[in-house]
Amino acid sequence: MSRPTKIVIDLAALKKNCHFAQSLSKHGKIVAVVKADAYGHGATDIALALAKDAAMFAVSSIEEALVLRDSGISQPVLLLEGCFSDDEYQLAARHNFEIVIHNDLQLNYIISHSLTSSLTVWLKIDSGMHRLGISPNKAFQYYQQLKATDSVDKVILTTHLASADCLDMGYTEMQLERFISSIQPIIDSSDDVELSIANSAGLMAWPDSRSDWNRPGIMLYGLSPFAEPHSIAEKLNPVMTFQSEVIAIRTIGKGEAVGYGSTWVAEQDAVIATVAVGYGDGYPRTAKSGTPVLVNGKRATLAGRVSMDMISLDVTLLDNVEVGDKVELWGANLSANEVASWAGSIGYELVTRMPKRTRREFID
Ligand SMILES: *Cc1c(COP(=O)(O)O)cnc(C)c1O
């Protein structure tokens, strides 16, 4: 009845990944990162599926947080970039959102305005990512100011790792040391300090980054955060499978070209399968000829440029390919990270940039 192009979201795999994340830090709580529509997986369905397993959710804006509230999510929701304008603070307090404070503007607002109810703030310290966060030498002063503010009932100390996905770099150790030494005066002066450091790569590969509140994103969706193969990543279960079907097959002679720009030329007689998926469905246009694609579970390769609604595959080496055969672009049997490496991208981006028109189906 309809074009066969869709993404299937496996909620059982999602829950398994979340349990695995929890098992890595038994005493830490899970802040499930569901920004950018849960990395393209559908924030409300993902959050509802994790409602029993995640202590909290994290998003990038108050609009994303309100979507979760509207769908019945009652846990606290963390705004990872804090508030962008003054009207958001009152709204955040009303809805039990927790906010990051990462600059002077945000600090000054919160210490000089009263809110209808007090909220938890996450004081973000820049330990080396150099994107958001206050300078480490201001941590104690900011903390004291926040603690003295009526509208603040709790302060969590946080930082973000820049290179936790690179296992052989000393950068993560440097960041951890810098973070801990910047908050040492706070730890010395208070007995209820809570910390949040780890993203997926930290949680999986850097035990010292595991703390009270861990913030996994990509691992929940079953994708490895690491550039290189890593045994721990084999424990993850891909959540999104991107599928379509073969809609045409032809044999072309040696020397014939395929697709726009005639960039792929048959070196011998070749069988070409046309698949109903293109960049208009979220398949990256930058994917090069040779990118693996599964047809009936077997590897074929992309031949020529990706069109808006179609791609062509060289299936010469496969037996009996027919119209209607199942095609997996990435997912349970082919990692989005591998496909991304052919497209100058990363798995994070491929799954996150799925367009609206691509139908989502949830299974559990
Ligand atoms: C996106 C994000 C995360 C999650 O990162 P992953 O690599 O997907 O695990 C954690 N913390 C912050 C501050 C983020 O912006």
PDBQT file of the ligand as one rigid body, heavy atoms in Angstrom, charges set to zero:
ROOT
HETATM    1  C1  LIG A 401      24.824  15.275  23.871  1.00  0.00    +0.000 C 
HETATM    2  C2  LIG A 401      25.402  15.328  25.231  1.00  0.00    +0.000 A 
HETATM    3  C3  LIG A 401      25.633  14.141  25.959  1.00  0.00    +0.000 A 
HETATM    4  C4  LIG A 401      25.461  12.756  25.367  1.00  0.00    +0.000 C 
HETATM    5  O1  LIG A 401      26.584  12.455  24.581  1.00  0.00    +0.000 OA
HETATM    6  P1  LIG A 401      26.782  11.014  23.896  1.00  0.00    +0.000 P 
HETATM    7  O2  LIG A 401      28.113  11.090  23.278  1.00  0.00    +0.000 OA
HETATM    8  O3  LIG A 401      25.687  10.911  22.877  1.00  0.00    +0.000 OA
HETATM    9  O4  LIG A 401      26.649  10.013  24.970  1.00  0.00    +0.000 OA
HETATM   10  C5  LIG A 401      26.077  14.263  27.274  1.00  0.00    +0.000 A 
HETATM   11  N1  LIG A 401      26.294  15.476  27.823  1.00  0.00    +0.000 NA
HETATM   12  C6  LIG A 401      26.120  16.627  27.139  1.00  0.00    +0.000 A 
HETATM   13  C7  LIG A 401      26.407  17.934  27.795  1.00  0.00    +0.000 C 
HETATM   14  C8  LIG A 401      25.682  16.589  25.818  1.00  0.00    +0.000 A 
HETATM   15  O5  LIG A 401      25.522  17.738  25.139  1.00  0.00    +0.000 OA
ENDROOT
TORSDOF 0
